[in-house]
């Protein structure tokens, strides 16, 4: 089943890359990376953070600066 777990504006993303965690900030150059199972940390302008647990997949930063993550499983962490 295809579904969107998160859509919105954040100032940074930290993702579990296949060779270690990495960050993506506004203005990041285009990128495609494989992801391992773990957590994605989203940081908002007001410094709030949101955690999403994923089961691996791929992350793309496109030429418009949008980040798209494709994964088999994703769940927002409970607060």
C-alpha positions as CSV (number, residue, x, y, z in Angstrom):
1,X,0.0,0.0,0.0
2,X,1.4,3.4,-1.0
3,X,1.0,6.2,1.6
4,X,2.6,9.5,2.6
5,X,3.9,9.4,6.2
6,X,5.1,13.0,6.2
7,X,4.9,16.0,3.9
8,X,6.0,19.5,5.0
9,X,8.8,22.0,5.4
10,X,11.7,21.3,7.7
11,X,15.2,22.9,8.1
12,X,17.1,19.6,8.3
13,X,16.9,15.9,8.0
14,X,19.3,13.3,9.5
15,X,19.0,9.9,7.8
16,X,20.6,6.4,8.3
17,X,22.7,6.0,5.2
18,X,24.1,2.7,4.2
19,X,27.6,3.8,5.2
20,X,26.5,5.9,8.2
21,X,24.1,8.7,9.2
22,X,24.2,11.9,7.1
23,X,22.4,15.3,7.2
24,X,20.5,17.3,4.6
25,X,20.1,21.0,5.0
26,X,18.2,23.6,2.8
27,X,20.1,24.2,-0.4
28,X,21.7,20.8,-0.5
29,X,23.0,19.6,-3.8
30,X,21.2,16.9,-5.7
31,X,21.8,13.5,-4.1
32,X,20.6,9.9,-4.2
33,X,21.5,7.5,-1.4
34,X,20.5,4.1,-0.1
35,X,19.2,4.0,3.4
36,X,19.5,1.3,6.1
37,X,16.8,0.5,8.7
38,X,16.8,3.1,11.4
39,X,15.4,6.5,12.3
40,X,15.0,9.7,10.3
41,X,15.1,12.9,12.4
42,X,13.2,15.9,11.1
43,X,14.0,19.4,12.6
44,X,11.5,22.2,12.2
45,X,12.3,26.0,12.1
46,X,11.2,26.3,15.8
47,X,13.7,23.5,16.7
48,X,11.0,20.9,17.3
49,X,12.1,17.4,16.2
50,X,10.1,14.5,14.8
51,X,11.3,11.0,14.5
52,X,10.2,8.5,11.8
53,X,11.4,4.9,11.9
54,X,12.0,3.3,8.5
55,X,12.9,-0.1,7.2
56,X,15.6,1.0,4.7
57,X,15.1,2.4,1.2
58,X,16.3,5.3,-0.8
59,X,16.6,9.1,-0.3
60,X,16.7,11.6,-3.1
61,X,17.3,15.4,-3.0
62,X,16.0,16.7,-6.3
63,X,17.0,19.8,-8.2
64,X,14.2,21.8,-6.5
65,X,15.7,20.9,-3.1
66,X,12.9,18.6,-2.2
67,X,13.7,15.4,-0.3
68,X,11.9,12.2,-1.3
69,X,12.3,9.0,0.7
70,X,11.0,5.7,-0.6
71,X,10.8,2.9,1.9
72,X,9.0,-0.3,2.5
73,X,7.9,0.7,6.0
74,X,7.7,4.0,7.9
75,X,6.1,4.9,11.2
76,X,6.1,8.2,13.2
77,X,7.4,7.8,16.7
78,X,4.9,8.3,19.5
79,X,5.4,11.3,21.7
